[in-house]
C-alpha cells in the first residue's frame, strides 16, 4: 500500500492582527487509518453507513486518540476547471467531523487522491490549491480536532519540485484558515529519506509525515498491486530466520524481489528497522520539528500472524520510545486489526495478539453465532442499511443518493450506462439466516423504474439461505 511519513505541529495565534508562531507538540499519540469509506469515485458512491459514530466509539475504546480518514478528494469535486467540492460529500464528512469533536478524537482529513501507477503531475498544484482553499474555508471555524493532509504519497516527482507545490498549498490554506494544523511530507511515497529534501517552510503549524513499510518483501508479501506482483511470495519471516526462509518463486526470479530475498539476512532485522526509522528522527532533530508516522503495517494475506504481530510490536515500540505519534494502516481490510477471513465484527473478530503488539486495549471477544431473522428489515432507505456492504460490479454509473423520482424519503438508487452481466450487489455482513422468514412467507420487495422497454426484471441470487429481503 505505502511507504513512509513524518509529522510536525505548531500553532498560529492571531492577536491584534499580528501573527505570532508558537511551536506545539502533536496533540495525539496513536490511531488508525479508516479506509474504504470515502475512497470512492464519486460522492454518490460513498457508502456512508459503512461506518457510524459507534465505530469511532469502538476505535477510541481501543486506546486510540486519532483517526486518519483517506478521501479520494479530487473525485469529490465537479472536476476541471473549478473543482468545486461536492455538497453531498461535505455533508457526509461534516457528520464524521462532528462525531470526532463530540468524542474528542482527532481527525486527519487525508487527501488520498492517489494512484501508485500514475506519477504525481507537476501541475497538481492547480487542483490542490482549489480544493484545499474550499476545505479551509469550510472548516476554519471548527475545533482543533481537525487536521488537513495535503496529499498522500506523491511520487514520480522530485521532493524539491513537490516541496514548492506543497508550499503554495500551505499558503492557499492560510488565506482562509490560520488555525488548523497541516500535515505535509516528502515525495517517493512519503518516504522517510525524502524529508530532508523538503524546503524549510516558514509556517510552524505543520506536522511532517512519513510512511513505514520495511522490509517491503515482508510487509507486502502476497500483494497484487505492486510491480511485479508479489502474489506468489509467502512465508517470509520476521525477523530473518534462515531455517524458515522461502525460496524465490519462479515468477519472481531476476526481479528486485529476488534481490531483496538474497539480502534479507541484513534487511530483515530489528536493528535494520530501527536504523531506517532513525532517518525520520534525524530529520526532526535537524529541523527542530515534529514528525508523525501516518502509515505502517503488514499485509495479512501471505504473512504469518506471529511474525506480523512481532513486526508491529517492534515498530510501534520504537516509534513511541522516540515520541513519534502514529496511525496504523489500517482498521479493517488486508492490513487491519481483525482476524484474516473474518466478518470483522468488533465484539467477535479482533486480532487479539495484534492489538497487544500495538499496545492497544483488548475488548472482550465472544464467539458469533448466526441466528435466524424473525422480522423483516430494509435493505435500502436513503442509505444502504447497516451491516450491508456494497459489492456491486458495474462499468456504468451507480448513484446511491439520486434525487430523481425517489419513491420514499429523500433518495433513490440510480444506475445508468451499464452493460449486460453487471450487477448491483448487497452483501450482508455478517451473513443472515432467512430460513424462518422464508417459512413464514416473507418476500423480497424492490421497486424498479426503467427508461427502456427491454428492461424487464431484476434477478436475485440466494446463497445458503442468505438473500435480500425487504419487509
C-alpha positions as CSV (number, residue, x, y, z in Angstrom):
1,X,0.0,0.0,0.0
2,X,2.5,2.7,1.0
3,X,6.0,3.6,2.1
4,X,6.7,6.1,5.0
5,X,5.9,9.6,6.6
6,X,6.7,12.3,9.2
7,X,4.9,14.9,11.4
8,X,5.4,18.4,13.0
9,X,2.9,20.6,14.6
10,X,2.5,24.2,15.7
11,X,0.1,27.0,16.4
12,X,-0.6,30.3,14.8
13,X,-2.2,32.7,17.1
14,X,-3.8,35.9,15.7
15,X,-3.8,38.8,18.2
16,X,-4.4,42.4,17.2
17,X,-3.9,41.4,13.6
18,X,-0.3,40.3,14.2
19,X,0.6,36.6,13.6
20,X,2.8,35.0,16.3
21,X,4.0,31.5,15.7
22,X,4.3,29.1,18.7
23,X,5.7,25.6,18.3
24,X,3.5,22.8,19.7
25,X,3.7,19.1,20.1
26,X,1.4,16.8,18.2
27,X,-1.8,16.6,20.3
28,X,-2.4,12.9,19.7
29,X,-0.4,9.6,20.2
30,X,-1.9,6.7,18.3
31,X,-4.7,5.7,16.0
32,X,-5.7,4.0,12.8
33,X,-6.5,4.8,9.2
34,X,-10.2,4.4,8.5
35,X,-10.1,3.1,4.9
36,X,-12.6,2.1,2.3
37,X,-15.2,4.7,3.4
38,X,-14.6,7.9,1.5
39,X,-12.4,6.3,-1.1
40,X,-14.9,6.2,-3.9
41,X,-15.1,7.5,-7.5
42,X,-17.9,10.0,-6.7
43,X,-19.7,11.3,-3.7
44,X,-22.8,9.3,-4.8
45,X,-20.9,6.1,-4.4
46,X,-19.8,6.7,-0.8
47,X,-21.5,4.0,1.4
48,X,-21.9,6.3,4.3
49,X,-23.4,3.7,6.7
50,X,-20.3,1.5,6.3
51,X,-19.1,3.2,9.5
52,X,-21.0,5.0,12.2
53,X,-20.4,7.0,15.3
54,X,-20.3,3.7,17.2
55,X,-17.3,2.6,15.1
56,X,-15.5,5.7,16.3
57,X,-16.5,5.0,19.8
58,X,-15.1,1.5,19.4
59,X,-11.8,2.8,18.0
60,X,-11.5,5.2,20.9
61,X,-12.1,2.4,23.3
62,X,-9.0,0.6,22.0
63,X,-7.0,3.5,23.3
64,X,-6.8,5.5,20.0
65,X,-7.0,9.3,20.0
66,X,-6.7,10.0,16.3
67,X,-8.2,8.7,13.0
68,X,-6.7,9.3,9.6
69,X,-9.5,9.5,7.1
70,X,-8.4,8.8,3.5
71,X,-10.6,10.6,1.0
72,X,-10.5,10.4,-2.8
73,X,-10.7,14.2,-2.6
74,X,-10.3,15.1,-6.2
75,X,-13.1,12.7,-7.1
76,X,-15.4,14.6,-4.7
77,X,-15.4,17.7,-6.9
78,X,-17.1,18.9,-10.1
79,X,-13.8,18.4,-11.9
80,X,-11.9,20.8,-14.2
81,X,-11.7,23.7,-14.2
82,X,-13.3,24.8,-10.9
83,X,-13.0,21.6,-8.8
84,X,-16.0,22.6,-6.6
85,X,-16.3,20.3,-3.6
86,X,-19.5,18.2,-3.8
87,X,-22.1,19.3,-1.2
88,X,-23.2,15.7,-0.5
89,X,-19.6,14.7,0.2
90,X,-19.2,17.7,2.6
91,X,-22.4,16.8,4.4
92,X,-21.1,13.2,5.0
93,X,-17.7,14.4,6.2
94,X,-19.3,17.1,8.4
95,X,-21.0,14.3,10.3
96,X,-17.7,12.5,10.8
97,X,-16.1,15.8,12.0
98,X,-19.0,16.3,14.5
99,X,-18.7,12.8,15.8
100,X,-14.9,13.2,16.4
101,X,-15.4,16.5,18.1
102,X,-18.0,15.1,20.4
103,X,-15.8,12.1,21.2
104,X,-12.6,14.2,21.5
105,X,-10.7,12.2,18.9
106,X,-8.5,13.9,16.3
107,X,-9.4,13.6,12.6
108,X,-6.9,13.9,9.8
109,X,-8.6,14.7,6.6
110,X,-6.2,12.9,4.2
111,X,-6.3,13.8,0.5
112,X,-5.9,10.2,-0.8
113,X,-6.3,11.1,-4.5
114,X,-3.6,8.5,-5.1
115,X,-2.7,6.1,-7.9
116,X,0.5,4.1,-7.3
117,X,0.8,3.6,-11.0
118,X,0.5,7.2,-12.1
119,X,3.2,9.8,-11.3
120,X,2.1,12.9,-9.5
121,X,1.6,15.6,-12.1
122,X,3.8,18.7,-11.8
123,X,0.5,20.7,-12.5
124,X,-1.3,19.2,-9.5
125,X,-0.9,22.4,-7.6
126,X,-3.8,23.9,-9.6
127,X,-6.1,21.3,-8.2
128,X,-4.7,21.2,-4.7
129,X,-4.9,25.0,-4.1
130,X,-8.6,25.0,-5.3
131,X,-9.8,22.0,-3.2
132,X,-7.9,23.0,-0.1
133,X,-8.9,26.6,-0.2
134,X,-12.5,25.4,-0.1
135,X,-11.9,22.9,2.6
136,X,-10.1,25.5,4.7
137,X,-13.0,28.0,4.3
138,X,-15.5,25.2,5.2
139,X,-13.7,24.1,8.4
140,X,-11.9,27.3,9.5
141,X,-14.3,27.7,12.5
142,X,-14.3,24.1,13.6
143,X,-12.4,22.8,16.5
144,X,-8.7,22.0,16.7
145,X,-9.5,18.3,16.5
146,X,-9.4,18.7,12.7
147,X,-6.2,18.5,10.6
148,X,-5.5,18.8,6.9
149,X,-3.2,16.4,5.0
150,X,-2.4,18.0,1.6
151,X,-1.7,14.8,-0.5
152,X,-1.0,11.2,0.3
153,X,2.2,9.7,-1.1
154,X,3.3,12.0,-4.0
155,X,5.7,10.1,-6.3
156,X,7.3,10.3,-9.7
157,X,8.2,13.9,-8.9
158,X,11.2,15.2,-7.0
159,X,10.8,16.4,-3.5
160,X,12.3,19.7,-4.5
161,X,9.5,20.2,-7.0
162,X,6.8,18.8,-4.8
163,X,8.1,20.9,-1.9
164,X,7.4,24.1,-3.9
165,X,3.9,23.0,-4.8
166,X,3.2,22.0,-1.2
167,X,4.2,25.5,0.0
168,X,1.8,27.0,-2.5
169,X,-1.0,24.9,-1.0
170,X,0.0,25.8,2.6
171,X,-0.2,29.5,1.6
172,X,-3.6,29.0,-0.1
173,X,-4.9,27.3,3.1
174,X,-3.6,30.0,5.3
175,X,-5.5,32.7,3.3
176,X,-8.7,31.0,4.6
177,X,-7.6,29.3,7.8
178,X,-4.7,30.4,10.0
179,X,-5.6,27.9,12.8
180,X,-5.6,24.3,11.8
181,X,-2.6,22.1,11.6
182,X,-1.5,21.0,8.1
183,X,0.2,17.6,7.5
184,X,3.0,17.7,5.0
185,X,5.5,15.2,3.7
186,X,8.1,14.4,1.0
187,X,7.8,12.6,-2.3
188,X,8.7,9.0,-3.2
189,X,5.5,7.8,-1.4
190,X,6.2,9.9,1.7
191,X,9.4,8.0,2.4
192,X,11.4,9.0,5.5
193,X,14.5,9.5,3.3
194,X,12.9,12.4,1.4
195,X,12.1,14.5,4.4
196,X,15.5,16.1,4.4
197,X,14.9,17.3,0.8
198,X,11.9,19.4,1.7
199,X,12.3,23.1,1.8
200,X,12.3,24.9,5.1
201,X,8.8,26.1,5.5
202,X,8.1,29.4,7.4
203,X,4.8,28.0,8.6
204,X,5.3,26.4,12.1
205,X,1.8,24.9,12.4
206,X,2.8,21.9,10.3
207,X,3.1,18.2,11.0
208,X,5.7,16.3,9.0
209,X,4.6,12.8,8.0
210,X,6.3,9.6,6.8
211,X,5.2,6.1,6.0
212,X,7.0,2.9,7.0
213,X,6.7,-0.5,5.3
214,X,10.1,-2.0,5.7
215,X,11.3,-4.6,4.9
216,X,9.0,-4.4,1.9
217,X,9.2,-8.0,0.9
218,X,8.0,-8.9,4.4
219,X,5.2,-6.3,4.7
220,X,3.8,-6.8,1.2
221,X,4.2,-10.5,0.6
222,X,1.0,-11.5,-1.3
223,X,0.3,-8.0,-2.6
224,X,-1.0,-8.0,-6.2
225,X,-0.9,-4.2,-6.7
226,X,2.9,-3.9,-6.7
227,X,5.2,-4.4,-9.7
228,X,5.9,-7.2,-10.2
229,X,3.0,-8.8,-8.3
230,X,4.1,-10.5,-5.1
231,X,1.0,-12.8,-5.1
232,X,3.2,-15.9,-5.2
233,X,5.6,-14.8,-2.3
234,X,4.6,-16.1,1.1
235,X,6.1,-17.2,4.4
236,X,8.8,-14.6,4.6
237,X,9.6,-14.4,8.4
238,X,10.4,-11.5,10.6
239,X,13.0,-11.3,11.9
240,X,15.2,-13.1,9.4
241,X,15.3,-16.9,10.1
242,X,17.4,-18.9,7.6
243,X,15.6,-22.1,8.5
244,X,12.2,-20.5,7.6
245,X,13.1,-18.5,4.5
246,X,11.1,-19.4,1.4
247,X,12.7,-19.9,-1.9
248,X,12.2,-17.3,-4.6
249,X,9.1,-18.1,-6.7
250,X,9.9,-18.9,-10.3
251,X,7.8,-15.9,-11.4
252,X,10.0,-13.5,-9.4
253,X,13.4,-14.8,-10.5
254,X,15.6,-12.0,-11.8
255,X,13.5,-9.2,-10.2
256,X,14.2,-6.8,-7.3
257,X,12.2,-9.2,-5.1
258,X,14.8,-12.0,-5.6
259,X,17.5,-9.4,-4.7
260,X,15.5,-8.5,-1.6
261,X,15.3,-12.1,-0.6
262,X,19.0,-12.5,-1.1
263,X,19.8,-9.5,1.2
264,X,17.1,-10.3,3.7
265,X,19.6,-11.6,6.3
266,X,20.7,-7.9,6.6
267,X,17.4,-6.1,5.9
268,X,15.0,-8.3,7.9
269,X,16.4,-7.5,11.3
270,X,15.2,-5.4,14.2
271,X,18.3,-3.3,14.0
272,X,17.7,-2.5,10.4
273,X,14.1,-1.5,11.0
274,X,15.2,0.9,13.8
275,X,18.0,2.3,11.7
276,X,15.6,3.2,8.9
277,X,13.2,5.0,11.3
278,X,16.3,6.9,12.6
279,X,16.2,8.8,9.2
280,X,13.0,10.5,10.4
281,X,14.3,11.1,13.8
282,X,17.5,12.7,12.4
283,X,15.3,15.0,10.3
284,X,13.3,16.0,13.3
285,X,16.4,16.9,15.2
286,X,18.0,18.8,12.3
287,X,14.9,20.9,11.7
288,X,13.5,21.1,15.2
289,X,10.1,20.0,14.0
290,X,7.6,17.3,15.0
291,X,7.1,14.1,13.0
292,X,4.3,11.6,12.6
293,X,4.1,8.1,11.1
294,X,0.9,8.3,9.1
295,X,1.1,4.7,7.9
296,X,2.7,1.4,8.8
297,X,1.6,-2.1,8.5
298,X,1.9,-5.7,7.2
299,X,-0.4,-7.2,4.7
300,X,-2.0,-10.3,6.3
301,X,-2.7,-12.3,3.1
302,X,0.6,-14.3,3.0
303,X,2.3,-13.3,6.2
304,X,2.5,-15.5,9.3
305,X,0.5,-13.9,12.1
306,X,3.1,-14.4,14.8
307,X,5.7,-12.7,12.6
308,X,3.3,-9.9,11.7
309,X,2.5,-9.1,15.3
310,X,6.1,-9.2,16.2
311,X,6.9,-6.6,13.5
312,X,4.1,-4.3,14.7
313,X,5.4,-4.5,18.2
314,X,9.0,-3.6,17.2
315,X,7.9,-0.7,15.1
316,X,5.3,0.6,17.5
317,X,7.6,0.5,20.5
318,X,10.4,2.2,18.7
319,X,8.1,5.0,17.5
320,X,6.8,5.5,21.0
321,X,10.2,5.4,22.6
322,X,11.1,8.3,20.3
323,X,7.8,10.2,20.9
324,X,6.6,9.7,17.3
325,X,2.7,9.5,17.1
326,X,1.3,7.0,14.6
327,X,-1.7,5.8,12.7
328,X,-1.5,2.2,11.6
329,X,-2.7,1.1,8.1
330,X,-5.5,0.2,8.7
331,X,-8.6,-0.5,10.8
332,X,-10.2,-3.1,8.6
333,X,-9.3,-4.9,5.3
334,X,-6.0,-6.6,4.4
335,X,-3.7,-4.6,6.8
336,X,-6.4,-4.3,9.5
337,X,-6.9,-5.2,13.2
338,X,-9.2,-8.1,12.6
339,X,-8.6,-11.8,12.0
340,X,-7.9,-12.8,8.4
341,X,-11.1,-14.0,6.6
342,X,-13.4,-12.9,9.4
343,X,-16.6,-10.7,9.3
344,X,-14.5,-8.0,11.1
345,X,-17.1,-7.7,13.9
346,X,-15.7,-5.6,16.8
347,X,-17.1,-7.9,19.6
348,X,-16.0,-11.1,17.9
349,X,-13.2,-10.9,15.4
350,X,-10.4,-8.6,16.6
351,X,-6.9,-10.0,16.2
352,X,-6.0,-10.0,19.9
353,X,-2.3,-10.6,19.6
354,X,-2.1,-7.8,17.1
355,X,-3.9,-5.4,19.5
356,X,-1.5,-6.4,22.2
357,X,1.5,-5.8,20.0
358,X,0.2,-2.3,19.3
359,X,-0.2,-1.6,23.0
360,X,-4.0,-1.2,22.5
361,X,-6.8,-2.1,24.8
362,X,-8.3,-5.6,24.2
363,X,-12.1,-5.7,24.5
364,X,-13.9,-8.9,25.5
365,X,-14.3,-11.2,22.5
366,X,-17.1,-13.7,22.2
367,X,-18.0,-16.4,19.6
368,X,-20.5,-15.2,17.0
369,X,-23.5,-17.4,16.0
370,X,-25.8,-16.6,13.2
371,X,-29.5,-16.7,14.4
372,X,-32.5,-16.8,12.1
373,X,-34.1,-13.4,11.4
374,X,-37.6,-13.2,12.9
375,X,-38.8,-9.9,11.4
376,X,-38.3,-8.1,8.1
377,X,-36.0,-5.3,7.5
378,X,-35.0,-2.7,5.0
379,X,-32.1,-3.1,2.6
380,X,-32.0,0.5,1.3
381,X,-33.8,3.6,2.7
382,X,-31.9,6.7,1.7
383,X,-28.8,4.7,2.6
384,X,-27.7,1.1,2.3
385,X,-28.6,-0.2,5.7
386,X,-26.0,-1.1,8.4
387,X,-24.2,-4.4,8.1
388,X,-24.8,-4.5,4.4
389,X,-21.8,-3.8,2.1
390,X,-21.9,-2.6,-1.5
391,X,-20.5,-5.4,-3.6
392,X,-21.6,-4.1,-6.9
393,X,-19.6,-4.5,-10.2
394,X,-20.5,-2.2,-13.0
395,X,-19.0,-0.4,-15.9
396,X,-21.8,2.2,-15.6
397,X,-22.5,4.9,-13.0
398,X,-24.2,4.0,-9.7
399,X,-25.5,6.8,-7.5
400,X,-26.8,5.7,-4.1
401,X,-28.2,9.2,-3.4
402,X,-30.1,10.2,-6.6
403,X,-33.0,12.7,-6.2
404,X,-34.6,11.6,-9.4
405,X,-38.1,10.2,-8.6
406,X,-37.5,8.7,-5.1
407,X,-40.4,6.5,-4.1
408,X,-39.9,7.2,-0.4
409,X,-37.8,9.5,1.7
410,X,-35.1,11.7,0.0
411,X,-33.1,9.5,-2.3
412,X,-33.2,6.5,-4.5
413,X,-30.6,4.4,-6.2
414,X,-29.8,5.3,-9.8
415,X,-27.9,3.1,-12.2
416,X,-27.0,4.0,-15.8
417,X,-24.7,3.2,-18.7
418,X,-24.1,-0.4,-17.6
419,X,-23.5,-3.5,-19.7
420,X,-25.0,-7.0,-19.6
421,X,-23.9,-9.1,-16.7
422,X,-23.2,-6.1,-14.5
423,X,-24.8,-6.2,-11.1
424,X,-25.8,-4.2,-8.0
425,X,-24.9,-6.4,-5.1
426,X,-25.9,-6.1,-1.4
427,X,-23.5,-8.1,0.6
428,X,-24.7,-8.9,4.1
429,X,-22.0,-8.8,6.8
430,X,-22.3,-11.0,8.7
431,X,-24.4,-13.4,6.6
432,X,-28.0,-13.8,7.5
433,X,-30.2,-16.8,8.1
434,X,-33.6,-16.2,6.3
435,X,-35.0,-19.7,6.9
436,X,-37.6,-18.6,9.4
437,X,-38.7,-15.6,7.2
438,X,-38.9,-17.9,4.2
439,X,-41.1,-20.4,6.1
440,X,-43.4,-17.6,7.1
441,X,-43.8,-16.3,3.5
442,X,-41.7,-13.2,3.6
443,X,-40.8,-11.8,0.2
444,X,-38.2,-9.6,-1.5
445,X,-39.6,-6.3,-2.5
446,X,-37.8,-3.8,-4.7
447,X,-39.4,-1.1,-6.8
448,X,-37.6,-0.6,-10.1
449,X,-38.2,2.1,-12.7
450,X,-36.5,1.8,-16.1
451,X,-36.5,4.1,-19.2
452,X,-36.2,1.3,-21.8
453,X,-38.8,-1.3,-22.8
454,X,-36.1,-4.0,-22.8
455,X,-35.6,-3.7,-19.1
456,X,-37.9,-6.4,-17.8
457,X,-36.9,-7.6,-14.4
458,X,-34.3,-7.9,-11.8
459,X,-32.6,-11.2,-10.8
460,X,-31.7,-12.0,-7.2
461,X,-29.2,-14.7,-6.1
462,X,-29.6,-16.7,-2.9
463,X,-26.6,-18.3,-1.2
464,X,-27.2,-20.7,1.7
465,X,-30.4,-19.1,2.7
466,X,-28.8,-15.6,2.7
467,X,-30.8,-13.3,0.4
468,X,-32.1,-9.7,0.1
469,X,-35.4,-9.2,1.9
470,X,-37.4,-6.0,2.3
471,X,-40.1,-6.1,5.0
